[in-house]
Amino acid sequence: MIAGYNYMPNHNFGGPENQSLVIGLLWLSPDRDIYPGDQFEAEIHFLQWPITEWDISVGRSWRIQEGGHLVAMGRILDIVEPHPGA
């Protein structure tokens, strides 16, 4: 676990059958519960990014999964450039 992050689900930018997943580090505030159907904004840091840049654009949706189980859908609202050396 990386300090400040407490949830590391798989992110699937393909369809439900896609096996090329990437881990995303997501910090959830300890004072906020999230329930099915809730919508919230969060900054996600992706590890070992395997997707070409044309796949990454504002408005793009993707699956957030625990193994093969869908737990949420994400939508890109903004793209933050990585810090040098990150």
C-alpha positions as a Markdown table, in Angstrom:
| # | Residue | x | y | z |
|---|---|---|---|---|
| 1 | Met | 0.0 | 0.0 | 0.0 |
| 2 | Ile | 1.3 | 3.5 | -0.8 |
| 3 | Ala | 0.8 | 6.1 | 1.9 |
| 4 | Gly | -2.3 | 8.1 | 1.4 |
| 5 | Tyr | -4.0 | 5.5 | -0.8 |
| 6 | Asn | -6.3 | 2.9 | 0.6 |
| 7 | Tyr | -8.0 | 1.3 | -2.5 |
| 8 | Met | -6.2 | -0.3 | -5.4 |
| 9 | Pro | -8.8 | -1.8 | -7.8 |
| 10 | Asn | -8.2 | -3.0 | -11.4 |
| 11 | His | -9.1 | -0.6 | -14.2 |
| 12 | Asn | -10.3 | -2.0 | -17.5 |
| 13 | Phe | -10.3 | 0.3 | -20.5 |
| 14 | Gly | -11.5 | -2.5 | -22.8 |
| 15 | Gly | -14.8 | -4.3 | -22.7 |
| 16 | Pro | -16.0 | -6.9 | -20.1 |
| 17 | Glu | -13.9 | -9.6 | -21.7 |
| 18 | Asn | -10.7 | -7.6 | -21.7 |
| 19 | Gln | -7.9 | -9.2 | -19.6 |
| 20 | Ser | -5.5 | -6.3 | -19.9 |
| 21 | Leu | -6.1 | -4.5 | -16.6 |
| 22 | Val | -4.1 | -1.8 | -14.9 |
| 23 | Ile | -4.0 | -1.0 | -11.2 |
| 24 | Gly | -5.1 | 2.4 | -10.1 |
| 25 | Leu | -4.3 | 3.9 | -6.7 |
| 26 | Leu | -7.3 | 5.7 | -5.3 |
| 27 | Trp | -7.4 | 7.7 | -2.0 |
| 28 | Leu | -10.8 | 7.5 | -0.3 |
| 29 | Ser | -11.4 | 9.9 | 2.6 |
| 30 | Pro | -11.8 | 7.9 | 5.9 |
| 31 | Asp | -14.7 | 10.1 | 6.9 |
| 32 | Arg | -16.8 | 9.4 | 3.8 |
| 33 | Asp | -18.7 | 6.2 | 3.1 |
| 34 | Ile | -19.5 | 5.3 | -0.5 |
| 35 | Tyr | -22.5 | 3.2 | -1.4 |
| 36 | Pro | -23.7 | 1.5 | -4.6 |
| 37 | Gly | -25.1 | 4.2 | -6.9 |
| 38 | Asp | -23.1 | 7.0 | -5.3 |
| 39 | Gln | -21.1 | 9.4 | -7.6 |
| 40 | Phe | -18.0 | 11.1 | -6.5 |
| 41 | Glu | -14.8 | 12.7 | -8.0 |
| 42 | Ala | -11.4 | 11.3 | -7.2 |
| 43 | Glu | -7.8 | 11.5 | -8.4 |
| 44 | Ile | -6.5 | 8.1 | -9.6 |
| 45 | His | -2.9 | 7.3 | -10.2 |
| 46 | Phe | -2.4 | 4.5 | -12.7 |
| 47 | Leu | 0.6 | 2.1 | -12.5 |
| 48 | Gln | 2.3 | 0.5 | -15.5 |
| 49 | Trp | 0.1 | 2.3 | -18.0 |
| 50 | Pro | -0.3 | 0.0 | -21.0 |
| 51 | Ile | -2.8 | 2.1 | -23.0 |
| 52 | Thr | -1.8 | 4.4 | -25.9 |
| 53 | Glu | -2.5 | 8.1 | -25.4 |
| 54 | Trp | -5.4 | 8.2 | -28.0 |
| 55 | Asp | -7.3 | 6.0 | -25.6 |
| 56 | Ile | -7.0 | 8.6 | -22.8 |
| 57 | Ser | -9.3 | 11.5 | -23.3 |
| 58 | Val | -11.7 | 13.6 | -21.3 |
| 59 | Gly | -15.1 | 11.9 | -21.3 |
| 60 | Arg | -13.7 | 8.4 | -21.8 |
| 61 | Ser | -15.4 | 5.8 | -19.6 |
| 62 | Trp | -14.0 | 2.6 | -18.2 |
| 63 | Arg | -14.7 | -0.3 | -15.8 |
| 64 | Ile | -13.4 | -0.4 | -12.3 |
| 65 | Gln | -13.1 | -4.0 | -11.2 |
| 66 | Glu | -12.2 | -6.4 | -8.3 |
| 67 | Gly | -10.9 | -9.3 | -10.3 |
| 68 | Gly | -13.5 | -9.9 | -12.9 |
| 69 | His | -16.3 | -8.3 | -10.9 |
| 70 | Leu | -17.5 | -4.8 | -11.9 |
| 71 | Val | -17.6 | -2.5 | -8.9 |
| 72 | Ala | -17.9 | 0.9 | -10.6 |
| 73 | Met | -17.7 | 2.8 | -13.8 |
| 74 | Gly | -15.3 | 5.7 | -14.2 |
| 75 | Arg | -15.3 | 8.7 | -16.5 |
| 76 | Ile | -12.3 | 10.9 | -17.2 |
| 77 | Leu | -13.0 | 14.5 | -16.2 |
| 78 | Asp | -9.5 | 15.9 | -16.5 |
| 79 | Ile | -6.0 | 14.7 | -17.3 |
| 80 | Val | -3.1 | 15.6 | -15.0 |
| 81 | Glu | 0.3 | 15.3 | -16.5 |
| 82 | Pro | 2.7 | 13.1 | -14.5 |
| 83 | His | 5.3 | 14.8 | -12.4 |
| 84 | Pro | 8.9 | 14.5 | -13.8 |
| 85 | Gly | 10.6 | 11.5 | -12.3 |
| 86 | Ala | 7.2 | 9.9 | -11.4 |
